[in-house]
């Protein structure tokens, strides 16, 4: 005989706003989540502004 399927995870309510802190989605996580990555902006695209150096 086959074991019954477990109950599905509760569905996220699309009418609720998305939290700024991802840890709010996992309140029982064993350790804190790393900080969210910094997104590039038009004023600060990130990366090396000097580009790749020319070969010698």
HELIX and SHEET records of a PDB file:
HELIX    1   1 UNK A   22  UNK A   25  5                                   4    
END                                                                             
